[in-house]
């Protein structure tokens, strides 16, 4: 439970630091720094509400992708094992 609380606090602090960095740039043109608050907002909201919808979406798709890749590798090595058993005379 404490690990979850620490994770949420760190998300809020990290998102806030992105906004502070953008504000510290000064009067110069922001350029690439202008995207930092756009990245920070979902991070802060996920820390406040305790839900991470982006992480949940990517976790499901990554688990499905890992399963497919491991099945493909298993098939690949099983086929390779059969071809290596051929004897050369």
N, C-alpha and C positions, 0 to 999 in steps of 0.2 A: 504494500500500500504506500509506503514512504517513497519507493522508487517511482511510482506513478506521479506523486505530488512533485517530486524533484524534476521529473521530466516535463511536467506542465509549467513549472516555474521557469525552467531553462528555455522553453519555447517562447514564453512571454518576454523574457529578457533578451533573447536573440532577436526577436522581431522588433523590439523597441530599439535595440542597438542599430538595426538597419535604418530605422527612421532617423535616429540621431545622426548617423553618418551622413545621410542625405541633407539634413539641416545644417551640418557643419561645413558643407562645401562652400557656402557663402554666396556671394553675388555672381560668381562665375556661371557660365552656362552649365547646366547639370549633365547633359549628355547621357551616358550610361547609368549615372547615379539615379536618374529619374525612375528607373524600374525597381529600385530597392524597396520603396514603400508598397509597391504592388505585390512584391514577394512577401513582405512583412505582414500584411493584413491577414492572410489566411493562417500564417504561423501563430500570430497573436490570438486570433479567434479560436484556433484549435487548442491553445494553451488555456484559454479562459473557460471554454465549454467542455474540455476534456475529450472531445471527439476529433478524430483525424480522418475525414472522409477521403482525402487524397491518398493518404497512406493505406487505408482499407481497400481502396480501388486498385492501387498498384500491387498490394500484397496478394490479392486474389489472382490477378493476372500473372504475376511473377511466379506464384506457386504452380499455376497451370502450365506456364512455360517451362519451369524446371521439370515438371513431370513428363512433359512431351520430350524434352531433350534427353532426360535419363532413359526413357523408353527407346528412343532412337539410338542412343549410344549402346544400350544393351543389345539391340538387334544387330547393330553394326559389328560388335565384337563377337557375337555368336556366329555370324556369317564368316567373319575373319578366322575364327577358331576352326571352322569346318574346312576352310581352304588350306590352312596350314598343316592339316593332317594328311595331305596327299603325299605319297612316297614317290621319290624320284629314283628310277633304276638306271 
